[in-house]
Amino acid sequence: RMDDEGSGAQWADIPDVPLLQILYHLTTTNYTPGTSTAAAAAVPVERLVCRVSAVCRHWRNVALSNAVWRPLCWRVWRARLPSLSAPTLPSSSASQPQQPQSQPQQPQQPRHTNPLQHSQQPESFYALYKARTAVLQPYRQCYGQWGDLWAGYEKWFEAQGELLAPMHASLAPPLRPEAETNNNNNDNDNNKEEEDERPSHKALEGLSQLDALIAQMPHGCALPADFCCCLEWFHNGQQTNSHAHCGLLGGYAFYNSRLCTQLLGVKDMCSILGQLQRPQARQSLPEWVSACCPIGFDRFQRHITFMLLTDSMPQWGKRGSILVPSSDYNNAFLVADSYYSLLAGHLAQLTNGCFTVTKNGGIDRFPSNPQLRPEMGSHVQDGVLVQSAPLFIPELSSIGEPPQWFWAYRISMSVPPDTYPFDPIQLTTRHWEITNGTGQVEKVDGPGVIGLYPEMEPGAKFQYESCCPLPTPTGSMAGSFTMQYTDPKSAKHDTFMQLTVPRFQFV
């Protein structure tokens, strides 16, 4: 405490450990409106630390130490210095305190390649933070979350094994490729060092691709920063030479409809935009399409997924919203608020087991986990497990006159191999009760399902997909199958039972 005459304890007399703990708390606290003052919310954490360093020389030594900037480097830029295993204070400090015990252990480095690795690493975390900020300042708010997202995808791909190796390999490198490292070369070779510092031809080509995409944007439209961050520093969509079923966003198949959405790279975005901006296409397409950028493409139906690039069309969403158009492109359905939320939600469904992997190495969008997807139905009757899974199909829907919300559904039946005793049964007829959002009920009866009459016995599995268009956005469906006992040695031979199909929700 200092009095008016300046006597008493001085600022420089504060010991290193308490000061270090204060600064660590400062760097790990998120200042957001509502939890702190507006002034603190508007000031970046690193600027607050730099202000602290201006108090006196002792505070500067502590404020610029690795112990302070190490968590900041990881939280903002996901950056580490392998050679600095433990944060230390500068040698000029009076004492060398250890890192506070309350500091959590840093998580492991993501497996995705870091495009900012250089042959010569900075000597301190403060220098590393400055180097990253000089290049990535426009992406400060989103770089870390993109790093975590793609690290999650890498972990999920690794768990799937060889089945999804082609899809994993189809992810294109970022527009700014990883800098080549030459740690084994002679450090005294100045010519070689100067050559490594120059941007590679691929890097210039990548930047020119993004500039070409930005140049094609209509007046008043701009690409969101988080979208550009993903393309430049993590993954530039998927390669166009990958298999059609390797779309990262997955797809579905029922009747003669099949879809599998791939992430587009910048080059393909420019190509599709060029076709959409032709005079003939502009006359036939609605106005909202001209304010969008394509981000996904299906090779089977040649269907495009768009990202809205303006706030002047609130009826379709805000800037950055992801839209899936109807088949005639007169309507569009909002599927995500941003490019990041689209991929983050998709990754959450994958890691939770809500989506399954097909035998050909694709991702099936039909939900498969009733515990996490309440719209599904699950029911066990006489040893038969029946599950129902709905899936909204925006590509076949329309909100025109008359409106139609197109839903597909999958019915699965299975009997565990160890079910005993069990009398074999065969499906003969079906009965459905379809309820729309206004409460109107439509009843449907008919023989078999999609022309099939499956038999169920221990170890048997059967599933099929069908569809149900509704005049309202929501509804539900339930029904039953008439099953006939087929074992001539059974006392139940030629008798029937009603196998309940649990209600599932169209929401």
N, C-alpha and C positions, 0 to 999 in steps of 0.2 A: 504494500500500500504506500502511495506517495502522498506527502502533504503539500501544502501550497508553496513552501519554500524549497521543494525538491528534495528534502531529506527523507530518510526512510529507505525502504527497499526500492531498487531500480528495476526497470523492465528486464534488463539483461540478467538480473539475478535469478530469474525463474529457472529452476532446474530443467534439464533436458527432457526427462521422462514425463513430468506433467505437461510440459509444452507439446511434446510429441503426441501425447494422448489427446490433447485438445485439437490439434491439427488433424489427427486421424479421425476423430469424431466429425470434424468439419468436412473432410473429404468423403465420408461415407454417409452423410446426411443428404437426403434429397429435399431441396428447397422447392416446394410447390405452393401455389396460391391456396390459401385456406389453412395451411399448416404453419406458415411463417408470414413475415411481413412481405408486402409487395416488392419492396426494394431488394430484399434478399432473394426473392424468387426470380428477379430479373438479372441478377448477377451470377455468372457461371462460377462454379466452385473453384476452378483453378485461378480465377481472378481474385477471389477472396484470399486464397493462399498467398498470391503474389503481393497483395496489400499487407498481409501480415509480415511478409519478409522485408518490408520497407520500414518497419519500426526501429530495428537496430541490427547491428552486425550479427549478434548471437542468434536473434530470431531468424535472420536470413539463412544462416548456416543450417538451422533445423528445418526451416520451411522448404528448402531446396534439397533436402536429403532424400535418399531412396525410400526410406520408410514412409514418407508422405506421398510421393509420386507413384510408387509401385501400385497401390490399389487404384489410383486414378487411371494409370495406363491400362490396367486390365478392364476396369468398368466401362471406360469410354471407347477405347480402341482395341480391346482384347489383345494387348501387346505385352510381351514378356522379354526379358533378357536372360537367356539361359546361363550366361557366365556369372550373373549376379544371383546366387542362390538365396541369399538372405539380405534384406535391406539394412544398410548401415548409414550412420551419420558421417558427414565429412570429417577428415582428420583434424581440421582446425577447431572442432568443437571441444569444449572443456572436458566432456565425458562422452563415452560411447554407450548409450543405453541400448538394450535389446528391444526388439519389436514387442509392443504390448501383447499380453497374452490374449486379450479380447479380440485381436485381429483374426478373422477366419482364414483358413487355409485356402489358397488360390485354387480354383478348379483347374482341371487338366486342360491343356491347349487343344482347341478343336482340331479335328483331323483334316479339315479342308485347308487347302494351300493358302497361305497368307501372301497376298500379292505385294506386300511392302517389306519383305525380307531382303536385306541388302548384304553384300559381302563384308561391309564394314559397319558393325553395330555401334550405336551411340554408347558413350561411357557411363551414362547415368539414366535413370528413369525420367528425370526432368528433361534431359536432352532428347530422349526418345519421345516423350509427349510432345515437345515442340516440333520435332520432325514430322510426327504423324499429323499434328494439327495444321502444319503448313500445307500439307497435301489434301487432307480429308476434312477440312473445316466445314464445307457445305453439308457434310454427312454426319456431323457430330451427334445428332440426336438419334440416328438410326443405324449407324455402323455396328454398334455392339449387338443390337437385337438381330440384325441380319447374320452376324457371325454365329450367334447361338442357334438361330434357326437352321442354317445349313449344317452346323455341327450335329444337330438333331437328326437331319436327314441322313447324314453320313452314318450315324450310329444305327439308324433303322435299316439302311441298306446292308450294313455289315451283318446285322442279325438275320437278314433274309437269305444270305448265302448266294450261291451261283444262279439261282432261279431269276433273280432280278439284276444280274450282272450287266446284261445288255442295256437295261433302262438306266442303270447307274453310269455306264460308260457314255450314254447319250447326252449327259449334262455337259453343255459347252463351257469352256473356260471363260473367265471374265474378259472384258474388253481390254483391261490393263493387265497383261500377263505378269506372272511372278518374275521379278528381276533375277537374272542369272547370277549364281554365286560362284565365285572362283577363289575359295579359301585356300586351295592347294597351290595357287599360282604365287609367283614371287611378288612380294609387296613392293619391291623397288622398281617394278616394271611400270613406269609412269604412263607409258603409251597405252598399255593394256588397261590401266585403271581409267584413263580418260575415255577409252572406247566403251567400257562397261557403263560409264555414267550417261552416255548418250542413249536416248530412248530407242528401242528396237523398232524395226519396220512393222512388226506385228502390232506393237503398241500404237504407233501412229495410224495404222490401218483401223484398229479398233476405235480410236478416238474419232477418226473421220466418219466411221459408220454411225456413231452416236450423233455427231454433228449433222450428218445427212438426215437422220431421223428427226432431229429438232428442227431442221430447216423445212421439213415437210409438214410441220404442224400448222394448222389453220390459224388465222388471226384470232387472238384472244385465248389460245390454248397453249398449255405448257405441261411438260412432263413432270410429275411429282419427284421430289428429291430422293425419296426412299426407293423409288423405282429405278432411277439412274444409279443409285448406290449399288443396288443388287447387280445390275448389268455390268457396271464398270469394275467391281471389286470382288464379285463372288461367282455368279454364273450368268452367262449370256443365253438364257433359255436352253433349248435342247437342239442337238444337231439334226439337220434335216434328213440325213441319210440313215437315221435310226428306223427300226421297225415301226409299223403303224400302230401296233398294240403296246408300244413302250411309252405311251403318253404318261407323264408324271401325274397329271390330274385325274387319271383313270377314266373309266367309262362304263358302259352298260351294253347289254345285248338282249333283245326280246323280239319275237316274230322276225320281221325283216328289217328291224331298226338296230343299228349298231353305231356306237360312238366311242372314241378314245381321244382325249384332248391332250395335245402336246404344248409345252411352253415354247413360244416363238423367240427366236433370237432377233437382234436388231436388223440384220440383213433381210430376214423374211418379213419383218414388220414393214420395212421400207418398200419391199416388193408388193405386199398386199395393199399398203396405203396408196401406192402409185396406181394400182388397178381401181381402187375405190374412188380415187379423185379424177378419174376420166370423166369427161362431160356426159357420156351416156350413162355411166353408173351414178353420177350425182343426180341426174334427173329421175332415175328410177328408185333411188334409196331415200328414206326419210332424213330429215335434217339432223337428227341426233347422231347419226352415223358419222357425219362429217366432223363432229367434235370429239371423236374417239380415236384411240390407238389400238390396233389389234395386239393381243398378248397371248392368245391361245388359238389352236387350229386343230380340227379333226379331219383326218384324211379320208375317212369313210363317207361322211356326208358333206365334207368340205364346209363345215360350220365354223364360224369365227366367234371367239370370245373377246370382248372389248373392254377398254378402260376409259372412262369418261375424263376429259381433260379440261373441263370448264365448270364453273359454279353458276352459269347463266341458265341452266336447264334443271331446276330443282325437281321437276316431275320425274326425272330419271335418276337423280341422286346428286351427290356432291362431287367435287373434283377428286379424282382418284378411285371412284367407285368402279367395281367390276360388274359388267352387264353381259347377260347371255340373251341374244335376240331370239325371237320366234323365227319360224321357218321362212316367213315372208318379210322379216326385218321391220315390220310395222310396229312391233312391240318389243320391249326388252324387260328382263327381269333382273333385279338386283340380287347378286349372290354373295358379295363381300364389299366392305367399306373401302378396302385398299388392296394393293398387290401383296403387301405383307400379310394382312389379315387373311387373304385367300390362301396363301401357302401355309401360314401358321395354323389355321383351322384344319387344313387338309392333313398336316403332319400330326396334329392331335388325334384325328380320327384314325390315322395309321398306327400310331403308337398304342392307342387304346384298344386296338383290335376291332374297331367298328367297320373297317373295310378289309376285304380278304384279297389275297394274291391268287390269280388264276393260274392254270397249268401252263399257259403259254407265256408267262412272265408279265402279265398286266395287272392292273389294279381294278377291282370290281367295286363300283360305287354303291351297290345295294347294301344297306346296313346289315350287320351280322351279329351284333352284340345287344340282345334285348335289355340287359342290365344298364347299359349306357344310352340306349336309344328307346325312350318310352313310347314312341309311336309304333314300335314293333309289337307283335303279339306272340306269345309262347304258351303252349298248352300240352299236357301229357294225359293221354287217355288210353287205358288198357294196354300200356306198354308202348304206345306210338307217340313220338314227339312231333308236334306240328308247330311250325314257326311261320310267321307272316312278316314280310318286310316291304314297306312302300318306298317309292322313289319318285320325286317330282321330275318331270321332263320338260324343262322350259323351252327346249328347241322345238317341241311339237305343240306348245301351248299358245294361246292368243287371248288378249283382253279386248278384242274388237267386238263386233256384233255378228252373231251371238258370242259371248265369251266362252272360253274353254280352257280349263286347267287340266293338263294331261298328266295322269299318274300311271306309273308302272308298279307292279308288285310281284314279289317272289314268294311262292309257297313251298316250304320244305317239309318232307316227312321222313322219319327215320325210326328204325327199331334197333336198339342195342343188341349186339351179337349174343350176349349172355341172358337175354330175356327168355324165361322158361317158367311155366308152360306158355306157349303162344300159338294160337290157331291162325294159319295164313288167311289173309283177306285181300280182296281186290276192289279197287274203286270202280263204281258203276255209274253214278250220277253225281252232280254237284248242285248246290243251292247257295245263292248269294243274296244278301240284303245290303244294298248300297244306299247310304244316307248322305245327302249333300249338306251344305252349310245352313240351309233354311229348314232342315228337318224333314224334307221329303225323302221317302224311302222307295227305292226301286228294287224289285225282286227279279232274280234271274235264275232259271233252272235249265239244265241240259245234261246230255250224256257225256261222261268222261271229263277230262280236262285237256284242252288244246288237242283233241283227237286221240288222247292216250288213256289207257286203263291200267294204271300201275298196280302191281301186286306187292304186298308188304309181308315180310317174314323176318325172323331174326337176322340182323346184319344188313338188311335192305335199306337203301337210301334213294329218295326220289325228290326232285325239285323241278319246278317249271316257272316261267315268267309269263305274265299277261299284262293287260293294261285296262285302265278305267278312266275315261274322260269325264270331268265334272263341270257343271255350269257355275260352280262357286269355288273360291280358292281353297276351302277346307271341306272335310267330310270324314267319313269312316266307312268301314266295310267289314262284314263278318258273314259266316255261313257254315256249311257243313258238307261233308262228303258221305254218300251212301256206300258203305263197304259191305261186300258179300263174302261170307266164309266159304273157302274153296277146298278145304281138306275133306275128301269123301269119308275118311275114317273118323272125323270129328262128329260129335253129336250136334254141333251147330251148323253142319253142312247145309248150304243153300239158304241159310238165314241171313239177316242183315243187321247192321248196326249203323248208327249215325255218329261219324267222327267229326267232332266240333273243330272248326277253324277259328282261332281266337280273333277278336276284333282288333283291327289295326287302324291307325289314324292317318288321315291325309292332312298333314299340317306342315 
